[in-house]
Amino acid sequence: QVQLVESGGGLVEAGGSLRVSCAASGRTFSSYAMGWFRQAPGKEREFVATISWSGDSTYYADSVKGRFTISRDNAKNTVYLQMNSLKPEDTAVYYCAAGYRFTAQAVGFDYWGQGTQVTVSS
């Protein structure tokens, strides 16, 4: 069982940066691939980025590639999403997720956090 708690969301102007974090409970954090997803009002949840258990592999949605960076610190049981050059269309609730598969599919993740709101003003 893994519990995930996101933090770091907030309001930022377009072009700005923000880093969201996800702290995991449990001693097996390093066994999980981690992912970030987001859901904007009236839209379906969409994949943002994922990172392998070791951190050696990452994969991004085309919409954030080159602007967002996912990373993890297994010693701190934390995964991060650094978001640069933010756009109003990045406004959403951001969720972190943990699973045993390195995948971009939401069904591949077993545990989810409650989400943190990111709002980008124009």
Secondary structure, 3 states (H helix, E strand, C coil): CCCEEEECCEEEECCCCEEEEEEECCCCHHHCEEEEEEECCCCCCEEEEEECCCCCCEEECCCCCCCEEEEEECCCCEEEEEECCCCHHHCEEEEEEEECCCCCCHHHCCEECCCEEEEEEC
